[in-house]
Amino acid sequence: MTYTNVNKVLEGDAEMTERYGVLAPRFPRYERASADPQCPPNEHGSIDFDLPEPVIEFDEEAAHDQYHAQREKHRAPAH
């Protein structure tokens, strides 16, 4: 299970919804709960660092320790 696949289920992808079977109907409920201001996660002992996650793209022609582009990874509801 990946964030990408969970997002596909949330977006209505039939193949991914079938793949996750009985779990798939729970995903929208979890998404709603995560957005509920009445239930902030930090009250239950979790910490949300909500920091941008970098994605480093390596150039195939560059040395292994060099990169040519860096960008911020997209955060979707499943994250």
The first five atom37 places (N, CA, C, CB, O) and aatype in JSON, in Angstrom:
{
  "aatype": [12, 16, 18, 16, 2, 19, 2, 11, 19, 10, 6, 7, 3, 0, 6, 12, 16, 6, 1, 18, 7, 19, 10, 0, 14, 1, 13, 14, 1, 18, 6, 1, 0, 15, 0, 3, 14, 5, 4, 14, 14, 2, 6, 8, 7, 15, 9, 3, 13, 3, 10, 14, 6, 14, 19, 9, 6, 13, 3, 6, 6, 0, 0, 8, 3, 5, 18, 8, 0, 5, 1, 6, 11, 8, 1, 0, 14, 0, 8],
  "atom_mask": [
    [1, 1, 1, 1, 1],
    [1, 1, 1, 1, 1],
    [1, 1, 1, 1, 1],
    [1, 1, 1, 1, 1],
    [1, 1, 1, 1, 1],
    [1, 1, 1, 1, 1],
    [1, 1, 1, 1, 1],
    [1, 1, 1, 1, 1],
    [1, 1, 1, 1, 1],
    [1, 1, 1, 1, 1],
    [1, 1, 1, 1, 1],
    [1, 1, 1, 0, 1],
    [1, 1, 1, 1, 1],
    [1, 1, 1, 1, 1],
    [1, 1, 1, 1, 1],
    [1, 1, 1, 1, 1],
    [1, 1, 1, 1, 1],
    [1, 1, 1, 1, 1],
    [1, 1, 1, 1, 1],
    [1, 1, 1, 1, 1],
    [1, 1, 1, 0, 1],
    [1, 1, 1, 1, 1],
    [1, 1, 1, 1, 1],
    [1, 1, 1, 1, 1],
    [1, 1, 1, 1, 1],
    [1, 1, 1, 1, 1],
    [1, 1, 1, 1, 1],
    [1, 1, 1, 1, 1],
    [1, 1, 1, 1, 1],
    [1, 1, 1, 1, 1],
    [1, 1, 1, 1, 1],
    [1, 1, 1, 1, 1],
    [1, 1, 1, 1, 1],
    [1, 1, 1, 1, 1],
    [1, 1, 1, 1, 1],
    [1, 1, 1, 1, 1],
    [1, 1, 1, 1, 1],
    [1, 1, 1, 1, 1],
    [1, 1, 1, 1, 1],
    [1, 1, 1, 1, 1],
    [1, 1, 1, 1, 1],
    [1, 1, 1, 1, 1],
    [1, 1, 1, 1, 1],
    [1, 1, 1, 1, 1],
    [1, 1, 1, 0, 1],
    [1, 1, 1, 1, 1],
    [1, 1, 1, 1, 1],
    [1, 1, 1, 1, 1],
    [1, 1, 1, 1, 1],
    [1, 1, 1, 1, 1],
    [1, 1, 1, 1, 1],
    [1, 1, 1, 1, 1],
    [1, 1, 1, 1, 1],
    [1, 1, 1, 1, 1],
    [1, 1, 1, 1, 1],
    [1, 1, 1, 1, 1],
    [1, 1, 1, 1, 1],
    [1, 1, 1, 1, 1],
    [1, 1, 1, 1, 1],
    [1, 1, 1, 1, 1],
    [1, 1, 1, 1, 1],
    [1, 1, 1, 1, 1],
    [1, 1, 1, 1, 1],
    [1, 1, 1, 1, 1],
    [1, 1, 1, 1, 1],
    [1, 1, 1, 1, 1],
    [1, 1, 1, 1, 1],
    [1, 1, 1, 1, 1],
    [1, 1, 1, 1, 1],
    [1, 1, 1, 1, 1],
    [1, 1, 1, 1, 1],
    [1, 1, 1, 1, 1],
    [1, 1, 1, 1, 1],
    [1, 1, 1, 1, 1],
    [1, 1, 1, 1, 1],
    [1, 1, 1, 1, 1],
    [1, 1, 1, 1, 1],
    [1, 1, 1, 1, 1],
    [1, 1, 1, 1, 1]
  ],
  "atom_positions": [
    [[0.86, -1.16, 0.0], [0.0, 0.0, 0.0], [0.9, 1.23, 0.0], [-0.98, 0.0, 1.22], [1.83, 1.33, 0.8]],
    [[0.62, 2.15, -0.9], [1.4, 3.38, -0.98], [0.46, 4.57, -0.89], [2.22, 3.43, -2.29], [-0.75, 4.44, -1.08]],
    [[1.03, 5.74, -0.6], [0.23, 6.96, -0.59], [-0.4, 7.2, -1.96], [1.08, 8.17, -0.18], [-1.55, 7.62, -2.06]],
    [[0.35, 6.92, -3.01], [-0.16, 7.11, -4.36], [-1.38, 6.24, -4.61], [0.93, 6.79, -5.4], [-2.38, 6.72, -5.17]],
    [[-1.33, 4.98, -4.21], [-2.46, 4.08, -4.42], [-3.66, 4.48, -3.57], [-2.06, 2.65, -4.11], [-4.8, 4.41, -4.04]],
    [[-3.43, 4.89, -2.34], [-4.54, 5.34, -1.49], [-5.19, 6.57, -2.11], [-4.05, 5.65, -0.05], [-6.42, 6.69, -2.1]],
    [[-4.39, 7.5, -2.65], [-4.96, 8.67, -3.31], [-5.79, 8.27, -4.51], [-3.85, 9.62, -3.74], [-6.83, 8.88, -4.78]],
    [[-5.35, 7.25, -5.24], [-6.14, 6.78, -6.39], [-7.49, 6.25, -5.93], [-5.38, 5.68, -7.16], [-8.5, 6.48, -6.59]],
    [[-7.52, 5.54, -4.81], [-8.8, 5.06, -4.27], [-9.67, 6.25, -3.91], [-8.57, 4.15, -3.02], [-10.86, 6.27, -4.23]],
    [[-9.09, 7.26, -3.25], [-9.85, 8.46, -2.87], [-10.39, 9.21, -4.08], [-8.99, 9.38, -2.03], [-11.42, 9.88, -4.0]],
    [[-9.67, 9.1, -5.2], [-10.1, 9.76, -6.44], [-11.08, 8.91, -7.25], [-8.9, 10.09, -7.3], [-11.56, 9.36, -8.29]],
    [[-11.39, 7.7, -6.78], [-12.39, 6.87, -7.44], [-11.84, 5.87, -8.44], [0.0, 0.0, 0.0], [-12.61, 5.33, -9.24]],
    [[-10.55, 5.6, -8.43], [-9.95, 4.64, -9.35], [-10.49, 3.23, -9.05], [-8.39, 4.67, -9.25], [-10.26, 2.69, -7.97]],
    [[-11.2, 2.65, -10.01], [-11.85, 1.35, -9.82], [-10.85, 0.22, -9.59], [-12.73, 1.02, -11.02], [-11.07, -0.65, -8.75]],
    [[-9.75, 0.24, -10.33], [-8.74, -0.82, -10.19], [-8.13, -0.82, -8.79], [-7.63, -0.65, -11.25], [-7.99, -1.88, -8.17]],
    [[-7.76, 0.35, -8.3], [-7.17, 0.44, -6.96], [-8.2, 0.13, -5.88], [-6.56, 1.83, -6.73], [-7.88, -0.5, -4.87]],
    [[-9.43, 0.56, -6.09], [-10.49, 0.27, -5.12], [-10.68, -1.23, -5.02], [-11.81, 0.96, -5.52], [-10.84, -1.76, -3.91]],
    [[-10.69, -1.92, -6.13], [-10.82, -3.38, -6.12], [-9.6, -4.02, -5.47], [-11.02, -3.91, -7.55], [-9.72, -5.0, -4.73]],
    [[-8.44, -3.49, -5.77], [-7.19, -4.06, -5.23], [-7.18, -4.07, -3.71], [-5.99, -3.26, -5.75], [-6.7, -5.03, -3.1]],
    [[-7.7, -3.01, -3.09], [-7.68, -2.93, -1.63], [-8.96, -3.44, -0.98], [-7.44, -1.51, -1.21], [-9.1, -3.36, 0.24]],
    [[-9.87, -3.95, -1.77], [-11.05, -4.67, -1.28], [-11.75, -4.04, -0.1], [0.0, 0.0, 0.0], [-12.23, -2.91, -0.19]],
    [[-11.81, -4.78, 1.01], [-12.57, -4.34, 2.18], [-11.96, -3.12, 2.86], [-12.68, -5.47, 3.18], [-12.64, -2.44, 3.63]],
    [[-10.7, -2.83, 2.6], [-10.08, -1.64, 3.2], [-10.49, -0.35, 2.5], [-8.57, -1.78, 3.17], [-10.59, 0.7, 3.14]],
    [[-10.71, -0.41, 1.2], [-10.99, 0.78, 0.4], [-12.14, 1.65, 0.92], [-11.29, 0.37, -1.01], [-12.0, 2.87, 0.94]],
    [[-13.26, 1.06, 1.35], [-14.35, 1.91, 1.85], [-13.98, 2.71, 3.1], [-15.55, 1.07, 2.16], [-14.64, 3.7, 3.43]],
    [[-12.93, 2.3, 3.8], [-12.51, 3.01, 5.01], [-11.69, 4.27, 4.69], [-11.7, 2.09, 5.89], [-11.66, 5.2, 5.5]],
    [[-11.04, 4.31, 3.55], [-10.14, 5.42, 3.23], [-10.82, 6.78, 3.27], [-9.54, 5.21, 1.86], [-10.26, 7.71, 3.87]],
    [[-12.0, 6.97, 2.67], [-12.65, 8.28, 2.76], [-12.98, 8.68, 4.2], [-13.93, 8.28, 1.93], [-12.92, 9.86, 4.56]],
    [[-13.33, 7.7, 5.01], [-13.64, 7.99, 6.42], [-12.37, 8.49, 7.13], [-14.21, 6.72, 7.13], [-12.44, 9.43, 7.92]],
    [[-11.24, 7.86, 6.87], [-9.98, 8.29, 7.47], [-9.6, 9.69, 6.99], [-8.86, 7.29, 7.14], [-9.09, 10.51, 7.75]],
    [[-9.85, 9.95, 5.7], [-9.55, 11.28, 5.16], [-10.38, 12.34, 5.86], [-9.8, 11.32, 3.63], [-9.87, 13.4, 6.23]],
    [[-11.68, 12.07, 6.05], [-12.55, 13.03, 6.74], [-12.1, 13.23, 8.19], [-14.02, 12.55, 6.72], [-12.08, 14.36, 8.68]],
    [[-11.73, 12.14, 8.86], [-11.28, 12.25, 10.25], [-10.0, 13.06, 10.36], [-11.07, 10.85, 10.85], [-9.83, 13.81, 11.32]],
    [[-9.11, 12.92, 9.39], [-7.85, 13.67, 9.45], [-8.07, 15.16, 9.25], [-6.89, 13.15, 8.4], [-7.25, 15.97, 9.69]],
    [[-9.15, 15.53, 8.61], [-9.45, 16.94, 8.36], [-10.37, 17.55, 9.42], [-10.08, 17.1, 6.99], [-10.67, 18.74, 9.37]],
    [[-10.82, 16.73, 10.39], [-11.77, 17.19, 11.4], [-11.07, 18.04, 12.45], [-12.47, 15.98, 12.06], [-10.23, 17.52, 13.19]],
    [[-11.4, 19.33, 12.54], [-10.74, 20.19, 13.52], [-11.09, 19.82, 14.96], [-11.11, 21.64, 13.27], [-10.4, 20.25, 15.89]],
    [[-12.14, 19.04, 15.17], [-12.53, 18.61, 16.51], [-11.62, 17.49, 17.04], [-13.97, 18.14, 16.51], [-11.66, 17.16, 18.23]],
    [[-10.81, 16.91, 16.15], [-9.97, 15.8, 16.54], [-8.54, 16.04, 16.08], [-10.51, 14.48, 15.97], [-8.04, 15.31, 15.23]],
    [[-7.87, 17.07, 16.62], [-6.49, 17.31, 16.2], [-5.58, 16.17, 16.64], [-5.98, 18.64, 16.77], [-5.67, 15.72, 17.79]],
    [[-4.71, 15.7, 15.76], [-3.87, 14.55, 16.08], [-2.9, 14.78, 17.23], [-3.1, 14.17, 14.87], [-2.56, 13.83, 17.93]],
    [[-2.46, 16.02, 17.46], [-1.49, 16.23, 18.53], [-2.08, 16.03, 19.92], [-0.92, 17.61, 18.42], [-1.32, 15.88, 20.88]],
    [[-3.4, 16.03, 20.07], [-4.02, 15.74, 21.36], [-3.86, 14.29, 21.73], [-5.49, 16.12, 21.34], [-4.07, 13.92, 22.89]],
    [[-3.5, 13.45, 20.79], [-3.37, 12.02, 21.03], [-1.91, 11.59, 21.04], [-4.13, 11.24, 19.97], [-1.61, 10.4, 20.97]],
    [[-1.01, 12.56, 21.13], [0.4, 12.24, 21.27], [1.2, 12.18, 19.99], [0.0, 0.0, 0.0], [2.39, 11.85, 20.04]],
    [[0.62, 12.49, 18.84], [1.4, 12.47, 17.61], [1.93, 13.87, 17.31], [0.54, 11.95, 16.43], [1.39, 14.88, 17.77]],
    [[2.99, 13.91, 16.53], [3.59, 15.18, 16.13], [3.56, 15.24, 14.61], [5.06, 15.32, 16.68], [3.98, 14.3, 13.94]],
    [[3.07, 16.33, 14.07], [3.03, 16.51, 12.62], [4.07, 17.55, 12.24], [1.61, 16.92, 12.13], [3.9, 18.74, 12.52]],
    [[5.15, 17.09, 11.6], [6.21, 18.01, 11.21], [5.91, 18.7, 9.9], [7.52, 17.28, 11.13], [6.6, 19.66, 9.56]],
    [[4.93, 18.27, 9.15], [4.46, 18.88, 7.91], [5.52, 19.74, 7.2], [3.25, 19.73, 8.21], [5.29, 20.92, 6.9]],
    [[6.65, 19.14, 6.95], [7.74, 19.82, 6.26], [7.78, 19.37, 4.81], [9.1, 19.56, 6.96], [7.43, 18.23, 4.51]],
    [[8.2, 20.23, 3.9], [8.29, 19.81, 2.5], [9.32, 18.7, 2.36], [8.65, 21.01, 1.58], [10.42, 18.77, 2.92]],
    [[8.96, 17.68, 1.6], [9.87, 16.56, 1.36], [10.55, 16.77, 0.01], [9.12, 15.2, 1.41], [9.87, 16.82, -1.02]],
    [[11.86, 16.88, 0.0], [12.53, 17.13, -1.28], [12.59, 15.87, -2.14], [13.95, 17.64, -1.05], [12.67, 14.75, -1.64]],
    [[12.54, 16.07, -3.43], [12.74, 15.0, -4.41], [13.97, 15.39, -5.21], [11.47, 14.78, -5.34], [14.01, 16.45, -5.82]],
    [[14.96, 14.53, -5.21], [16.19, 14.81, -5.93], [16.22, 13.93, -7.17], [17.45, 14.55, -5.04], [16.1, 12.71, -7.09]],
    [[16.37, 14.58, -8.32], [16.41, 13.86, -9.58], [17.84, 13.82, -10.08], [15.48, 14.53, -10.63], [18.48, 14.85, -10.25]],
    [[18.34, 12.61, -10.31], [19.72, 12.44, -10.75], [19.8, 12.44, -12.27], [20.32, 11.15, -10.19], [18.93, 11.91, -12.96]],
    [[20.84, 13.04, -12.77], [21.11, 13.08, -14.19], [21.9, 11.82, -14.54], [21.88, 14.38, -14.6], [22.95, 11.59, -13.95]],
    [[21.42, 11.02, -15.48], [22.08, 9.77, -15.82], [23.5, 9.97, -16.32], [21.27, 9.04, -16.88], [24.34, 9.08, -16.2]],
    [[23.79, 11.14, -16.88], [25.12, 11.4, -17.41], [26.06, 12.02, -16.38], [25.02, 12.29, -18.62], [27.26, 12.11, -16.62]],
    [[25.53, 12.45, -15.25], [26.36, 13.06, -14.22], [26.96, 11.98, -13.33], [25.53, 14.07, -13.38], [26.54, 10.82, -13.36]],
    [[27.93, 12.37, -12.55], [28.51, 11.44, -11.59], [27.44, 11.04, -10.58], [29.74, 12.07, -10.87], [26.46, 11.76, -10.38]],
    [[27.62, 9.91, -9.95], [26.61, 9.37, -9.03], [26.35, 10.27, -7.83], [27.04, 8.02, -8.53], [25.28, 10.19, -7.22]],
    [[27.3, 11.12, -7.49], [27.1, 11.98, -6.33], [26.63, 13.39, -6.7], [28.38, 12.06, -5.54], [26.67, 14.3, -5.87]],
    [[26.19, 13.58, -7.94], [25.71, 14.89, -8.39], [24.25, 14.78, -8.82], [26.59, 15.44, -9.54], [23.81, 13.73, -9.29]],
    [[23.53, 15.86, -8.67], [22.14, 15.9, -9.13], [21.94, 17.16, -9.95], [21.15, 15.85, -7.93], [22.72, 18.11, -9.86]],
    [[20.87, 17.16, -10.74], [20.63, 18.33, -11.59], [19.35, 19.08, -11.25], [20.58, 17.92, -13.02], [19.16, 20.2, -11.71]],
    [[18.5, 18.49, -10.47], [17.25, 19.19, -10.15], [16.75, 18.75, -8.78], [16.17, 18.92, -11.23], [16.92, 17.59, -8.38]],
    [[16.16, 19.68, -8.08], [15.54, 19.36, -6.8], [14.21, 20.09, -6.76], [16.47, 19.76, -5.58], [14.12, 21.26, -7.13]],
    [[13.2, 19.4, -6.31], [11.88, 20.02, -6.22], [11.18, 19.49, -4.98], [11.03, 19.73, -7.5], [11.65, 18.53, -4.36]],
    [[10.07, 20.11, -4.63], [9.31, 19.69, -3.47], [8.32, 18.6, -3.87], [8.59, 20.88, -2.83], [7.66, 18.71, -4.9]],
    [[8.22, 17.57, -3.06], [7.29, 16.48, -3.34], [5.87, 16.93, -3.04], [7.65, 15.22, -2.52], [5.61, 17.59, -2.03]],
    [[4.95, 16.57, -3.92], [3.53, 16.92, -3.75], [2.93, 16.15, -2.57], [2.74, 16.62, -5.05], [3.13, 14.95, -2.45]],
    [[2.21, 16.85, -1.72], [1.51, 16.2, -0.6], [0.04, 16.08, -0.96], [1.7, 16.99, 0.73], [-0.62, 17.08, -1.26]],
    [[-0.46, 14.87, -0.92], [-1.86, 14.59, -1.25], [-2.62, 14.2, 0.04], [-1.96, 13.45, -2.33], [-2.0, 14.02, 1.08]],
    [[-3.93, 14.06, -0.04], [-4.71, 13.73, 1.16], [-4.24, 12.49, 1.9], [-6.14, 13.55, 0.79], [-4.32, 12.44, 3.13]],
    [[-3.75, 11.48, 1.2], [-3.32, 10.26, 1.87], [-2.11, 10.47, 2.77], [-3.02, 9.2, 0.86], [-1.89, 9.69, 3.69]],
    [[-1.34, 11.5, 2.51], [-0.17, 11.77, 3.34], [-0.62, 12.2, 4.71], [0.73, 12.83, 2.71], [0.22, 12.48, 5.58]]
  ]
}
